Amino acid sequence: MQAKSGSDEIGIVQARQDLAVCAAKFSGFIARGVAAQFMAGGLIALFELGLQDAEMVVLREQHYRLVPAADITDRDRAFYRVAVGSD
């Protein structure tokens, strides 16, 4: 897991090393590289990183905004309960 903010960039070398260490230490599991980038406007981008043909690639990217718990409605909770349960 890498987390970066401002002008810091996600390091490909570090991500590659993280996946290699996980593969060596936990050979019975599938490693999933994750990185977070704090963006302008209060957004957070989460990336799933992986190796594809020996190249580090972004397998999936999602953007989120943290909000106060009081701003989350029952309808929001119901939506995410279904959406997350189906992934």
NUFI-492332 format. One line per 8 residues: number of its first residue (from 0); their letters; for each residue x, y, z of N, C-alpha, C. Coordinates in steps of 0.1 Angstrom, whole numbers. Layout:
N
NUM) a) X:Y:Z:X:Y:Z:X:Y:Z ~ ...
***
This chain:
87
0) mqaksgsd) 9:-12:0:0:0:0:9:12:0 ~ 6:21:-9:13:34:-10:3:45:-8 ~ 6:55:-2:-3:67:-1:5:79:-4 ~ 1:88:-13:8:100:-17:-2:112:-17 ~ 4:123:-15:-4:135:-16:4:146:-23 ~ -3:157:-26:3:168:-33:9:164:-46 ~ 22:168:-48:29:165:-60:36:152:-60 ~ 36:145:-48:42:132:-48:35:122:-57
8) eigivqar) 43:113:-64:38:104:-73:39:90:-68 ~ 30:81:-72:31:67:-69:43:61:-76 ~ 52:54:-68:64:49:-73:63:35:-79 ~ 65:34:-92:64:21:-99:74:11:-93 ~ 86:15:-90:97:6:-85:92:1:-71 ~ 87:10:-63:82:6:-49:71:-4:-51 ~ 61:-1:-59:50:-10:-61:55:-24:-66 ~ 64:-24:-75:70:-37:-80:76:-44:-68
16) qdlavcaa) 84:-37:-60:91:-43:-49:81:-49:-39 ~ 70:-41:-36:60:-45:-27:53:-58:-31 ~ 50:-59:-44:44:-71:-49:54:-83:-48 ~ 66:-81:-51:76:-91:-50:78:-97:-36 ~ 78:-87:-26:80:-91:-12:67:-100:-8 ~ 56:-95:-12:43:-102:-8:44:-116:-15 ~ 48:-117:-27:48:-130:-34:58:-140:-27 ~ 69:-134:-22:79:-142:-15:75:-147:-1
24) kfsgfiar) 69:-138:6:65:-140:20:52:-148:21 ~ 43:-146:11:30:-152:12:27:-159:-1 ~ 35:-169:-4:34:-176:-17:20:-183:-20 ~ 13:-186:-9:0:-192:-11:-11:-183:-14 ~ -8:-170:-15:-19:-160:-17:-16:-152:-30 ~ -26:-145:-34:-24:-136:-46:-23:-122:-40 ~ -12:-115:-43:-9:-102:-39:-17:-92:-47 ~ -23:-82:-41:-30:-71:-48:-24:-58:-44
32) gvaaqfma) -17:-51:-53:-11:-39:-50:-21:-28:-49 ~ -21:-19:-39:-30:-9:-37:-23:4:-35 ~ -27:15:-41:-21:28:-39:-32:39:-38 ~ -30:49:-30:-39:60:-28:-33:73:-31 ~ -40:81:-38:-35:95:-42:-45:105:-37 ~ -41:114:-29:-50:125:-25:-50:136:-35 ~ -61:140:-40:-63:148:-51:-69:162:-47 ~ -69:171:-56:-76:184:-54:-91:182:-52
40) gglialfe) -97:191:-45:-111:191:-42:-115:181:-32 ~ -106:175:-24:-109:166:-14:-112:152:-19 ~ -108:149:-31:-110:135:-37:-98:127:-33 ~ -101:114:-32:-90:104:-30:-92:93:-41 ~ -81:91:-48:-81:81:-59:-74:68:-53 ~ -81:57:-54:-76:44:-51:-73:36:-63 ~ -61:30:-64:-57:23:-75:-54:8:-71 ~ -58:-1:-80:-53:-15:-78:-42:-16:-89
48) lglqdaem) -30:-20:-85:-19:-21:-94:-15:-36:-96 ~ -10:-39:-107:-6:-53:-110:4:-54:-121 ~ 10:-65:-123:19:-68:-133:12:-74:-145 ~ 15:-69:-157:9:-74:-169:20:-74:-179 ~ 24:-86:-184:35:-87:-193:48:-80:-188 ~ 50:-82:-175:62:-76:-168:61:-61:-167 ~ 50:-55:-170:48:-40:-169:39:-38:-157 ~ 41:-27:-149:32:-23:-138:21:-15:-145
56) vvlreqhy) 9:-20:-142:-3:-13:-148:-13:-10:-137 ~ -22:-1:-140:-33:2:-131:-44:-7:-136 ~ -48:-16:-127:-59:-26:-131:-73:-19:-129 ~ -74:-11:-118:-86:-4:-115:-84:9:-108 ~ -92:19:-111:-91:32:-104:-105:36:-100 ~ -106:41:-88:-119:46:-83:-116:59:-75 ~ -125:68:-76:-124:81:-69:-134:82:-58 ~ -130:87:-46:-139:88:-34:-137:102:-28
64) rlvpaadi) -148:106:-21:-147:118:-13:-152:114:1 ~ -143:118:11:-147:116:24:-157:126:29 ~ -167:122:35:-178:131:40:-181:128:55 ~ -186:138:62:-190:136:76:-200:125:77 ~ -200:116:87:-210:105:88:-224:111:88 ~ -226:122:93:-240:128:94:-245:131:80 ~ -236:132:70:-241:135:56:-245:122:48 ~ -243:111:54:-246:98:47:-260:94:51
72) tdrdrafy) -269:93:41:-283:90:43:-285:75:44 ~ -297:71:49:-300:57:49:-301:51:35 ~ -305:60:25:-305:55:11:-291:53:6 ~ -281:61:10:-267:59:7:-262:46:12 ~ -265:43:25:-261:31:31:-267:18:24 ~ -280:19:21:-286:8:14:-279:6:0 ~ -276:16:-7:-270:15:-20:-256:8:-19 ~ -248:13:-9:-235:8:-8:-235:-7:-2
80) rvavgsd) -245:-10:6:-246:-23:11:-248:-33:-1 ~ -256:-29:-11:-259:-37:-23:-247:-37:-32 ~ -241:-25:-35:-230:-23:-44:-218:-31:-39 ~ -214:-29:-27:-202:-36:-22:-204:-51:-21 ~ -216:-55:-17:-219:-69:-16:-218:-77:-29 ~ -220:-69:-40:-220:-76:-53:-206:-76:-60 ~ -196:-70:-54:-183:-69:-60:-175:-81:-58
***
